[in-house]
Amino acid sequence: MAEELRLSKGKIWQGIFAVSGIMTTLVIYGVLQEKLMRVPYGDNKEYFKFSLFLVFCNRITTSVVSAATLIASKKALDPVAPVYKYCLISVSNILTTTCQYEALKYVSFPVQTLAKCAKMIPVMVWGTLIMQKTYRGRDYLFAFLVTIGCSIFILYPSGYEISPYNKGRENTVWGVSLMIGYLGFDGFTSTFQDKLFKGYDMDIHNQIFYTTTCSCILSLTGLILQGNLILAIDFVVRHNDCLFDIALLSTVATASQFFISYTIRTFGALTFATIMTTRQLVSILLSCVWFAHPLTWEQSIGAVSFTNLINFILMSM
């Protein structure tokens, strides 16, 4: 009994560590990402348009840090799984990030957040297809309640006041398509990571190193083929504040990658998707409180799903 209680407490602390790490790093990441893609730089008001360059910078920073960690801890750099499996995660992760960055050019904050609130559903679909998981009716019910609750919360007027960037910007079919692509690729990435962790005795930094190294090669190749590498470098040379933002974004992305991999390895892909959904709702609630945005009765009903979300997380852990 005492041993079970000790293990339960350890799991709770692991959960707190994972949630706080993901919440902190990704909130900062989201702010920097929004600034880089939607706020102009310099006197001429130039926009940074090279989303693949951001992917490259993020991944090369993460790759170097994970390699240094493996060497410092005297762990082998040899791949544990076949290299093509790391590459699958890498490709889907690049597509996820690229869709997310590109969508920022076309869709408003409410639409982005609404899409991200549906993370649990594609993860459950991929979990069934890739890992042959069987989810209980309760799991589907929680996923449904969370998605509907968040949708109600975001779709009502107060949600549109939260972002200063959506004024005068129309949502397009292309932007919504990018968000759908983001959801599908993101669900595959976390589910396949979960599969590798469960199928191999794999260290977190081993998976991060090989996945991000593949991403570096692929994103660099894409930049060269598009002819955007020199243009992106020229932009950051001319705008030092942009270079600083990219460096900070890459640092935060590296930290968030560790927390993401840790969470998926410890709790699984579905719990990770649940935490990510929680982050979206919490960020909006904090904005409403901080900026004194009134909540409509429809939004209050939507926010009730947050309680169900917390229960889901606790039961999953």
C-alpha positions as CSV (number, residue, x, y, z in Angstrom):
1,M,0.0,0.0,0.0
2,A,2.8,2.4,1.0
3,E,4.6,1.5,-2.2
4,E,1.5,2.2,-4.4
5,L,1.0,5.6,-2.6
6,R,4.6,6.5,-3.2
7,L,4.3,5.6,-6.9
8,S,1.0,7.6,-7.2
9,K,2.7,10.7,-5.6
10,G,5.6,10.3,-8.0
11,K,3.2,10.2,-11.0
12,I,1.5,13.3,-9.8
13,W,4.8,15.2,-9.5
14,Q,5.8,14.0,-12.9
15,G,2.5,15.3,-14.2
16,I,3.0,18.7,-12.6
17,F,6.5,18.9,-14.1
18,A,5.2,18.0,-17.6
19,V,2.2,20.4,-17.5
20,S,4.1,23.3,-16.1
21,G,7.0,22.8,-18.5
22,I,4.7,22.6,-21.6
23,M,2.5,25.5,-20.5
24,T,5.4,27.8,-19.8
25,T,7.5,27.1,-22.9
26,L,4.7,27.0,-25.4
27,V,3.0,30.2,-24.2
28,I,6.3,32.0,-24.8
29,Y,6.7,30.1,-28.0
30,G,3.3,31.1,-29.2
31,V,3.9,34.8,-28.5
32,L,7.2,34.8,-30.4
33,Q,5.8,32.8,-33.3
34,E,2.9,35.3,-33.6
35,K,5.3,38.2,-33.5
36,L,7.7,36.8,-36.1
37,M,5.0,35.9,-38.7
38,R,2.5,38.8,-38.2
39,V,4.4,41.9,-37.0
40,P,6.5,43.9,-39.5
41,Y,10.2,44.7,-38.9
42,G,12.1,47.9,-39.7
43,D,11.2,51.3,-41.0
44,N,9.9,49.8,-44.2
45,K,7.5,47.5,-42.3
46,E,8.8,44.2,-43.9
47,Y,7.2,40.9,-42.9
48,F,9.3,37.8,-42.3
49,K,7.9,35.2,-44.8
50,F,10.3,32.3,-44.5
51,S,8.6,29.9,-42.2
52,L,10.8,26.9,-43.2
53,F,13.8,29.0,-42.1
54,L,12.3,29.1,-38.6
55,V,11.8,25.3,-38.7
56,F,15.5,24.9,-39.6
57,C,16.8,27.2,-36.9
58,N,14.6,25.5,-34.2
59,R,15.7,22.1,-35.2
60,I,19.4,22.7,-35.5
61,T,19.4,24.3,-32.0
62,T,17.5,21.3,-30.6
63,S,19.8,18.8,-32.4
64,V,23.0,20.4,-31.0
65,V,21.6,20.6,-27.5
66,S,20.4,17.0,-27.5
67,A,23.7,15.7,-28.9
68,A,25.6,17.6,-26.2
69,T,23.3,16.2,-23.6
70,L,23.9,12.6,-24.8
71,I,27.7,13.1,-24.9
72,A,27.8,14.8,-21.5
73,S,25.8,11.9,-19.9
74,K,28.0,9.4,-21.7
75,K,25.2,7.8,-23.6
76,A,25.6,6.4,-27.1
77,L,24.7,8.4,-30.1
78,D,23.9,5.3,-32.1
79,P,20.2,5.1,-33.3
80,V,18.1,2.7,-31.2
81,A,15.4,2.3,-33.9
82,P,15.7,2.1,-37.7
83,V,16.6,5.6,-39.0
84,Y,13.6,5.7,-41.4
85,K,11.3,5.7,-38.3
86,Y,13.0,8.8,-37.0
87,C,12.6,10.3,-40.4
88,L,8.9,9.7,-40.4
89,I,8.5,11.7,-37.2
90,S,10.8,14.3,-38.7
91,V,8.8,14.7,-41.9
92,S,5.4,14.9,-40.1
93,N,6.8,17.3,-37.6
94,I,8.1,19.6,-40.3
95,L,4.8,19.5,-42.1
96,T,3.0,20.2,-38.8
97,T,5.2,23.3,-38.0
98,T,5.1,24.6,-41.6
99,C,1.3,24.4,-41.7
100,Q,1.1,26.2,-38.3
101,Y,3.4,29.0,-39.4
102,E,1.8,29.4,-42.8
103,A,-1.7,29.4,-41.3
104,L,-0.8,32.4,-39.2
105,K,-0.8,34.5,-42.4
106,Y,-4.4,33.6,-43.3
107,V,-6.5,32.8,-40.2
108,S,-7.5,34.8,-37.2
109,F,-6.6,33.9,-33.6
110,P,-10.0,32.4,-32.8
111,V,-9.8,30.0,-35.8
112,Q,-6.3,28.9,-34.9
113,T,-7.3,28.3,-31.3
114,L,-10.5,26.5,-32.2
115,A,-8.5,24.1,-34.4
116,K,-6.0,23.4,-31.7
117,C,-8.8,22.5,-29.3
118,A,-9.6,19.5,-31.5
119,K,-6.1,17.9,-30.9
120,M,-7.5,15.0,-29.0
121,I,-9.6,13.6,-31.8
122,P,-6.9,13.1,-34.5
123,V,-4.6,11.6,-31.8
124,M,-7.4,9.0,-30.9
125,V,-7.8,8.3,-34.7
126,W,-4.1,7.8,-35.2
127,G,-3.8,5.8,-32.0
128,T,-6.4,3.3,-33.3
129,L,-4.7,3.1,-36.8
130,I,-1.0,3.0,-35.7
131,M,-1.1,1.4,-32.3
132,Q,-4.3,-0.6,-32.5
133,K,-5.5,1.1,-29.3
134,T,-9.1,0.6,-28.2
135,Y,-10.5,3.6,-26.4
136,R,-13.4,3.4,-24.0
137,G,-16.7,5.3,-24.5
138,R,-15.7,7.6,-21.7
139,D,-12.6,8.6,-23.6
140,Y,-14.6,9.6,-26.6
141,L,-17.1,11.4,-24.5
142,F,-14.4,13.5,-22.8
143,A,-12.8,14.3,-26.1
144,F,-16.2,15.3,-27.5
145,L,-17.1,17.5,-24.5
146,V,-13.7,19.2,-24.5
147,T,-13.8,20.0,-28.2
148,I,-17.4,21.3,-28.1
149,G,-16.9,23.2,-24.9
150,C,-13.8,25.0,-26.2
151,S,-15.5,25.6,-29.5
152,I,-18.5,27.3,-27.8
153,F,-16.1,29.4,-25.7
154,I,-14.0,30.6,-28.6
155,L,-16.8,31.2,-31.2
156,Y,-18.6,33.8,-29.1
157,P,-17.8,37.6,-29.3
158,S,-15.4,37.9,-26.4
159,G,-13.0,35.5,-28.0
160,Y,-12.5,37.8,-30.9
161,E,-11.4,40.6,-28.7
162,I,-8.4,38.7,-27.4
163,S,-6.1,39.1,-30.3
164,P,-5.1,42.5,-31.7
165,Y,-3.9,40.8,-34.9
166,N,-7.1,39.6,-36.5
167,K,-8.6,43.0,-37.3
168,G,-9.0,43.4,-41.1
169,R,-7.7,39.9,-41.8
170,E,-10.1,37.4,-43.4
171,N,-10.1,33.7,-42.9
172,T,-9.6,31.8,-46.1
173,V,-10.2,28.3,-47.3
174,W,-6.5,27.9,-47.7
175,G,-5.9,29.0,-44.1
176,V,-8.5,26.6,-42.7
177,S,-7.0,23.8,-44.9
178,L,-3.6,24.5,-43.4
179,M,-5.0,24.2,-39.9
180,I,-6.6,20.8,-40.8
181,G,-3.3,19.7,-42.1
182,Y,-1.6,20.9,-38.9
183,L,-4.0,18.8,-36.8
184,G,-3.6,15.6,-38.9
185,F,0.3,15.8,-39.0
186,D,0.5,16.8,-35.4
187,G,-1.6,13.8,-34.3
188,F,0.5,11.5,-36.3
189,T,3.8,12.9,-34.9
190,S,2.9,12.5,-31.2
191,T,1.3,9.1,-31.8
192,F,4.3,7.7,-33.7
193,Q,6.7,9.1,-31.0
194,D,4.6,7.2,-28.4
195,K,4.9,4.1,-30.5
196,L,8.7,4.4,-30.7
197,F,9.0,4.9,-27.0
198,K,6.9,1.9,-26.3
199,G,8.5,-0.3,-29.0
200,Y,12.2,0.5,-28.1
201,D,14.2,1.1,-25.0
202,M,14.8,4.7,-26.2
203,D,16.2,7.7,-24.3
204,I,14.3,10.9,-24.8
205,H,17.4,12.7,-26.1
206,N,18.2,9.9,-28.5
207,Q,14.8,10.3,-30.2
208,I,15.1,14.1,-30.2
209,F,18.6,14.1,-31.7
210,Y,17.8,11.8,-34.7
211,T,14.4,13.4,-35.3
212,T,15.7,16.9,-35.3
213,T,18.8,16.0,-37.3
214,C,16.6,14.6,-40.0
215,S,14.5,17.8,-39.8
216,C,17.6,19.9,-40.2
217,I,18.6,18.1,-43.4
218,L,15.0,18.2,-44.8
219,S,14.3,21.9,-44.0
220,L,17.7,23.0,-45.3
221,T,17.1,21.1,-48.5
222,G,13.7,22.8,-48.8
223,L,15.1,26.2,-48.3
224,I,17.8,25.7,-50.9
225,L,15.4,24.3,-53.5
226,Q,13.0,27.2,-52.9
227,G,15.8,29.7,-53.2
228,N,14.9,31.2,-49.8
229,L,18.0,30.4,-47.7
230,I,20.0,33.5,-48.8
231,L,16.8,35.7,-48.7
232,A,16.1,34.6,-45.1
233,I,19.7,35.2,-44.0
234,D,19.7,38.6,-45.7
235,F,16.5,39.5,-43.8
236,V,17.8,38.6,-40.4
237,V,21.1,40.4,-41.1
238,R,19.2,43.6,-41.9
239,H,16.9,43.2,-38.9
240,N,18.8,42.4,-35.7
241,D,15.6,42.4,-33.7
242,C,14.3,39.6,-35.9
243,L,17.5,37.6,-35.4
244,F,17.1,38.0,-31.6
245,D,13.5,36.8,-31.9
246,I,14.5,33.7,-33.9
247,A,17.3,32.9,-31.4
248,L,14.9,33.2,-28.5
249,L,12.2,31.2,-30.4
250,S,14.8,28.4,-31.1
251,T,15.8,28.3,-27.4
252,V,12.2,28.0,-26.2
253,A,11.4,25.4,-28.9
254,T,14.3,23.3,-27.7
255,A,13.0,23.4,-24.1
256,S,9.5,22.7,-25.2
257,Q,10.6,19.7,-27.3
258,F,12.1,18.1,-24.2
259,F,8.9,18.6,-22.2
260,I,6.8,17.2,-25.1
261,S,8.9,14.1,-25.5
262,Y,9.0,13.6,-21.7
263,T,5.2,13.8,-21.5
264,I,4.6,11.5,-24.5
265,R,7.1,8.9,-23.1
266,T,5.7,9.1,-19.5
267,F,1.9,9.5,-20.2
268,G,1.3,8.8,-23.8
269,A,0.1,10.8,-26.9
270,L,-3.5,11.3,-25.8
271,T,-2.6,12.8,-22.4
272,F,-0.2,15.1,-24.2
273,A,-3.0,16.2,-26.6
274,T,-5.2,16.8,-23.6
275,I,-2.6,19.0,-21.9
276,M,-2.2,21.0,-25.2
277,T,-5.9,21.5,-25.3
278,T,-5.8,22.7,-21.7
279,R,-3.2,25.2,-22.7
280,Q,-5.4,26.8,-25.3
281,L,-8.3,27.3,-22.9
282,V,-6.2,28.5,-20.0
283,S,-4.5,31.1,-22.2
284,I,-7.8,32.5,-23.3
285,L,-9.2,32.5,-19.7
286,L,-6.1,34.3,-18.5
287,S,-6.5,36.9,-21.3
288,C,-10.1,37.5,-20.3
289,V,-9.2,38.0,-16.6
290,W,-6.1,40.1,-17.4
291,F,-7.8,42.4,-19.8
292,A,-11.2,42.4,-18.1
293,H,-13.0,40.8,-21.0
294,P,-16.6,40.0,-20.0
295,L,-17.6,36.3,-20.4
296,T,-21.0,35.6,-22.1
297,W,-23.3,32.9,-20.6
298,E,-22.5,30.8,-23.7
299,Q,-18.8,31.0,-22.9
300,S,-19.4,30.2,-19.3
301,I,-21.2,27.0,-20.4
302,G,-18.2,26.2,-22.7
303,A,-15.7,26.7,-19.9
304,V,-17.5,24.0,-17.9
305,S,-15.8,21.4,-20.2
306,F,-12.5,22.5,-18.6
307,T,-13.5,20.6,-15.4
308,N,-14.1,17.5,-17.5
309,L,-10.7,18.0,-19.1
310,I,-8.9,18.1,-15.7
311,N,-10.7,14.9,-14.7
312,F,-9.6,13.3,-18.0
313,I,-6.0,14.2,-17.4
314,L,-6.0,12.8,-13.8
315,M,-7.6,9.6,-14.9
316,S,-5.2,9.2,-17.9
317,M,-2.2,9.7,-15.6
